[in-house]
């Protein structure tokens, strides 16, 4: 049986919040601390109300070349050395307090180098209260008359708030008073600490406008510190408070034996609305600004501070003072608080005093102080990293994860950066030259923080009750009390009249003939009867007046009821209008959301296109520069080549002229030799004539045509193609096919040719193009086992081992010479065949023009010259020569290679 796997708790989805595309940048303010000594060097200059300039101090080199570099930084507002605490509060903290009263969250923290005045800016001193006491004073001046009784609002230990009735609140007060561990004596009355006395001047108090008077308020405060990345509650009762002496009934202190218990660190949790809070943190309900500041000062004394080289009381931890304001609406009568937890609105303002960044080399820290400084710098670095990633996600549309959990400071305030309230930062700087490097880093961080945008908080929903309920209820109570007083006056007058009746005389009769007592009694009774009748008349008049008053009240009530009905009708109409407006607003919000989505898409598309355009423009510019360089290089190369061509042309013109002159001289010599040979041939023919045979006609010899120069030769384009050349039958008779001459007496010698190397037992591919001409020579290359093709193909090549190509071209002397280009067929890796040429045979034919007999010239030529000419006139020698050129030979196609002269047969 398989064990059932554990089921994971499904992730809780965040609550749906109304869409809010409006964003506000983080408000960053700069405060410059005055210098301690007037003659001290200052490196910060306030240029305007929003700009400062940093000057490098003497002896400090910013750039590598040693020049001084001045930088300017802009902020939302810059406070100089002469600014007051009141002016700072009016610009920075007062808007956050107004938002707190209207149900919105806020975060205000001070940032800077150690000893730059952060704690003074947040706390202040007697007579110069900082941002924290002024914020408390403004809160209680605004909501003081509308505060609920103590313990009506009660925390539920889950970052929520519950509402109790007045009876439960009274029982809670009694229970807590009975559980007090210290008995109050007349001498134990709390006194104001002289260190915090008179923090504010009476004329500096302020009050918020637009406070909802139909709600009840209650203020809770808590104070924590983040020390070495651990959270500690400064309001929690520690070991020092536990060992204080208790007083017995006689007024003498009782000593207790207690052990030292270190404070326990707190953990961060997430409530049902995904807001971060410190679990188990003590929240104290306060009813006045003095009480709240006393609670703050009690925790301030427990904060971790130390004496360093740069600051006598240097904060070694980040302190967070949280002001939580709970408000709930009154019921329809305006008497009691509405007992509905969903109607309770809780807003909070966090005042954070960050510890200053420091360098251990300057502070002279050792041991524990080094570890504290490292944790402080690490937490500030992580806060900066979170803000940088937030800025990158907002500016470039990325979705990188923000490392909030790497530090308790950033994790605690995650909701503010995600859009749960306004965020403001006061950057405190010290203008002295020793802090220039740290101040430069602080300025860069502050400038980067201004680019982070936070979603604007939405307004809380309005309760459906009629506004002004509290005032109407008070007015109604005053009127009823006045009427009751009037009615009591009337009844007291009536009772006075009843008591004012005359007393009855004595009715004792002593004598039957007494005629005085009875008449006196009758007169008294008549008198009383008259007074009674007067009283009845007065009572009837008062009754009629009361009746008329009641009728008037009834008519007033009826008229008010009618007015209420009319108002209800109007309210119903207004509700319909509000409903239609809500529907229209929802439609417009959907349309706006769609348009915003389209705008985002268009913006992203535009950004992509702009990036592409920028990259293409850069590429075009780069290619343009490259093209310009290439054009300039080309022009330089053209100029250089023109010079080279002109020099080469001039050189070759001279060389051609020299070669033409040499060729003309050589041709003239050859013509002279030919003439001599013809003369000798004529003499031989004349001597060898026999009688009885007709004398053959003399053969007219024509002089050899002179070879045209290079300029007179036709170009490659002007030469006729192979198809346009005349066939052998159409050609004029050449030396080879001259007219038949008389048969000489000597037998002509048949020329011999060298046998082709292609004869063998190997299988050949004989490639003869269709344009090849049949010259009709006696000796023809015979290739056995050959496949004759007009165009090579893969099938023929696959069956053979050798390959020969028959190529014909016109030689320099005007004759056609045949080249046999031979090669080997090699199989390739892909299954095909390739030909590697290895040998070339050139077949050239010349006609015999003289007799085979060698004769010396009859004109008496020189012995040396006749011997050379005889070698040229030897028919056997001329006709037994084959030209051959192998692949890789250094001889070109136009070079003749003569074979060995064969011996004549005897």
Secondary structure as GFF3:
##gff-version 3
##sequence-region A 1 906
A	DSSP	beta_strand	23	25	.	.	.	ID=ss1
A	DSSP	beta_strand	27	33	.	.	.	ID=ss2
A	DSSP	beta_strand	44	46	.	.	.	ID=ss3
A	DSSP	beta_strand	51	54	.	.	.	ID=ss4
A	DSSP	beta_strand	71	74	.	.	.	ID=ss5
A	DSSP	beta_strand	77	79	.	.	.	ID=ss6
A	DSSP	alpha_helix	85	91	.	.	.	ID=ss7
A	DSSP	alpha_helix	94	101	.	.	.	ID=ss8
A	DSSP	beta_strand	105	112	.	.	.	ID=ss9
A	DSSP	alpha_helix	118	122	.	.	.	ID=ss10
A	DSSP	beta_strand	124	125	.	.	.	ID=ss11
A	DSSP	beta_strand	128	129	.	.	.	ID=ss12
A	DSSP	alpha_helix	131	143	.	.	.	ID=ss13
A	DSSP	three_ten_helix	144	146	.	.	.	ID=ss14
A	DSSP	beta_strand	153	155	.	.	.	ID=ss15
A	DSSP	beta_strand	161	163	.	.	.	ID=ss16
A	DSSP	alpha_helix	166	178	.	.	.	ID=ss17
A	DSSP	three_ten_helix	186	188	.	.	.	ID=ss18
A	DSSP	three_ten_helix	202	204	.	.	.	ID=ss19
A	DSSP	beta_strand	215	227	.	.	.	ID=ss20
A	DSSP	beta_strand	230	233	.	.	.	ID=ss21
A	DSSP	alpha_helix	239	242	.	.	.	ID=ss22
A	DSSP	beta_strand	246	247	.	.	.	ID=ss23
A	DSSP	beta_strand	253	254	.	.	.	ID=ss24
A	DSSP	beta_strand	267	270	.	.	.	ID=ss25
A	DSSP	beta_strand	276	279	.	.	.	ID=ss26
A	DSSP	beta_strand	284	286	.	.	.	ID=ss27
A	DSSP	alpha_helix	289	300	.	.	.	ID=ss28
A	DSSP	beta_strand	305	306	.	.	.	ID=ss29
A	DSSP	beta_strand	314	315	.	.	.	ID=ss30
A	DSSP	beta_strand	318	329	.	.	.	ID=ss31
A	DSSP	three_ten_helix	341	343	.	.	.	ID=ss32
A	DSSP	beta_strand	345	353	.	.	.	ID=ss33
A	DSSP	alpha_helix	360	363	.	.	.	ID=ss34
A	DSSP	alpha_helix	368	396	.	.	.	ID=ss35
A	DSSP	three_ten_helix	404	406	.	.	.	ID=ss36
A	DSSP	alpha_helix	408	412	.	.	.	ID=ss37
A	DSSP	alpha_helix	414	415	.	.	.	ID=ss38
A	DSSP	pi_helix	416	420	.	.	.	ID=ss39
A	DSSP	beta_strand	421	430	.	.	.	ID=ss40
A	DSSP	three_ten_helix	433	435	.	.	.	ID=ss41
A	DSSP	alpha_helix	436	449	.	.	.	ID=ss42
A	DSSP	beta_strand	453	455	.	.	.	ID=ss43
A	DSSP	alpha_helix	469	499	.	.	.	ID=ss44
A	DSSP	alpha_helix	517	687	.	.	.	ID=ss45
A	DSSP	beta_strand	764	768	.	.	.	ID=ss46
A	DSSP	beta_strand	786	789	.	.	.	ID=ss47
A	DSSP	alpha_helix	794	799	.	.	.	ID=ss48
A	DSSP	beta_strand	802	810	.	.	.	ID=ss49
A	DSSP	beta_strand	816	827	.	.	.	ID=ss50
A	DSSP	beta_strand	833	843	.	.	.	ID=ss51
A	DSSP	alpha_helix	863	873	.	.	.	ID=ss52
A	DSSP	alpha_helix	875	879	.	.	.	ID=ss53
A	DSSP	beta_strand	883	886	.	.	.	ID=ss54
###
